[in-house]
């Protein structure tokens, strides 16, 4: 919505995990002043933390009021986040929503963006099934609502669908 990301990719992995990546600005990796931990860790573990780090961070937000990724993390057997930001590549791992490794710079990067890979916790969910048809419908809607954003969904080793609409809502009306 603020013009920093034009590509998102979702992969349904063969091991039952899901990978979600984008080419946005990357989750903040600096220390959170009040919490004393990385901003990334705050975002990944605390409800209502998304995008509220200072007045200039996010002028526009289209998220879930800071509950999205922290809830996914809490309900996952494991979750890994890789962040490319400000010339560096950072990585952190969680188990059942708890930090398993601190955020660590693992290398240099010429790109920006975030990759989150998680595996839903089978001790929480009776059945773990990602309905590709439902996801396709939702991603199509999101692509219409975010003109110019390209959203790709694919199954590891399987088919791929990409949604991209320059016309946004007016193109949705035609559809």
C-alpha positions in Angstrom: 0.0 0.0 0.0 2.9 2.3 0.7 4.8 1.3 -2.5 7.6 -0.7 -0.9 6.7 -4.2 -2.0 5.5 -5.5 -5.3 6.0 -9.2 -5.0 4.8 -11.8 -2.5 5.2 -15.6 -2.9 3.6 -18.4 -0.9 4.9 -22.0 -1.2 3.1 -25.0 0.3 6.1 -27.1 1.1 6.1 -30.9 0.8 6.9 -31.3 4.6 3.7 -29.5 5.5 5.4 -26.2 6.2 4.6 -22.9 4.4 7.0 -20.3 3.1 5.9 -16.7 2.7 8.4 -14.2 1.1 8.2 -10.7 -0.1 10.5 -8.0 -1.5 9.4 -5.3 0.9 11.6 -3.3 3.3 12.3 -6.2 5.6 11.1 -6.5 9.2 13.0 -4.1 11.5 16.1 -5.7 13.0 17.3 -3.0 15.4 16.8 -3.1 19.1 13.4 -2.1 20.4 14.0 0.6 23.0 11.3 -0.3 25.5 11.6 -4.1 25.2 15.4 -4.5 25.1 15.1 -7.2 22.3 15.2 -6.9 18.5 12.2 -5.3 16.9 11.8 -8.5 14.8 11.5 -10.5 18.0 8.8 -8.1 19.3 6.9 -8.5 16.1 7.2 -12.3 16.0 6.2 -12.8 19.7 3.9 -10.0 20.9 0.3 -9.3 20.0 -0.4 -5.8 18.5 3.2 -5.1 17.8 3.1 -4.8 14.0 4.2 -1.5 12.4 4.0 0.6 15.6 7.7 1.4 16.2 7.7 5.1 15.5 5.5 7.7 13.8 7.4 7.4 10.5 7.7 3.6 10.1 4.4 2.9 8.5 2.3 5.7 7.1 0.0 3.1 5.6 -0.8 -0.3 6.9 -2.9 -3.2 5.5 -2.2 -5.8 8.2 -4.1 -7.5 10.9 -3.4 -5.0 13.7 -0.3 -6.7 14.8 -1.8 -10.2 15.5 -1.0 -12.0 12.3 2.6 -13.4 12.5 2.7 -13.6 16.3 -0.3 -15.8 16.3 1.1 -18.0 13.5 4.3 -18.3 15.5 2.5 -19.3 18.7 0.5 -22.0 16.8 3.5 -23.4 14.9 5.7 -26.4 15.8 8.6 -24.1 14.5 8.9 -20.9 12.6 12.0 -19.4 10.9 12.4 -15.8 9.7 15.0 -14.6 7.4 15.2 -10.8 6.9 17.2 -8.9 4.3 17.5 -5.3 5.3 20.1 -2.5 5.2 22.7 -4.6 3.4 22.5 -7.5 5.9 20.8 -10.9 6.1 19.4 -11.9 9.5 17.9 -15.1 10.8 16.0 -16.3 13.8 14.2 -19.5 14.8 11.3 -20.1 17.1 9.7 -23.3 18.6 6.1 -23.2 19.6 6.3 -19.4 19.7 9.3 -19.2 21.9 12.7 -18.0 20.8 15.0 -20.9 19.9 17.8 -18.7 18.6 18.5 -15.0 18.9 18.3 -12.8 15.8 21.7 -13.2 14.1 23.3 -11.5 11.1 24.3 -14.4 8.9 25.7 -12.5 5.9 25.4 -9.6 3.5 22.5 -8.9 1.2 21.9 -6.6 -1.8 18.1 -7.1 -1.7 15.5 -6.4 0.9 12.5 -8.4 2.1 11.4 -11.1 4.5 11.0 -14.9 4.3 8.9 -16.6 7.0 8.7 -20.4 7.0 6.5 -22.2 9.5 5.0 -25.6 10.3 1.6 -25.7 12.0 1.7 -27.5 15.3 -0.1 -30.9 15.1 -0.6 -30.8 18.9 -2.8 -27.8 18.4 -4.6 -28.6 15.1 -6.5 -31.9 14.7 -6.1 -31.6 10.9 -3.6 -29.6 9.0 -4.7 -28.9 5.5 -4.1 -25.8 3.5 -7.0 -25.6 1.0 -5.3 -24.3 -2.1 -8.6 -23.3 -3.7 -9.5 -21.1 -0.7 -6.0 -19.6 -0.8 -6.2 -18.9 -4.5 -9.5 -17.0 -4.0 -8.1 -15.0 -1.1 -4.8 -14.1 -3.0 -6.8 -13.1 -6.1 -8.9 -10.7 -3.9 -5.7 -9.3 -2.2 -4.1 -8.7 -5.6 -7.2 -6.8 -6.8 -7.2 -4.7 -3.6 -3.5 -3.9 -3.9 -3.1 -2.8 -7.5 0.3 -3.7 -8.9 1.1 -6.3 -6.3 2.0 -9.7 -7.6 1.0 -12.7 -5.4 2.2 -16.2 -6.4 1.1 -19.4 -4.7 2.7 -22.7 -5.5 3.0 -26.2 -4.2 6.6 -27.4 -3.8 7.3 -29.3 -7.0 3.8 -28.5 -8.3 1.7 -26.0 -10.0 2.0 -22.2 -9.6 -0.6 -19.4 -9.9 0.3 -15.7 -10.0 -2.2 -12.9 -9.5 -1.3 -9.3 -10.6 -3.8 -6.6 -11.5 -2.6 -3.1 -12.5 -6.2 -1.9 -12.5 -7.0 -2.8 -8.9 -10.7 -2.5 -7.9 -11.9 -1.3 -11.4 -10.4 -4.5 -12.9 -12.1 -6.5 -10.1 -15.5 -5.0 -11.1 -14.8 -6.2 -14.7 -13.9 -9.6 -13.4 
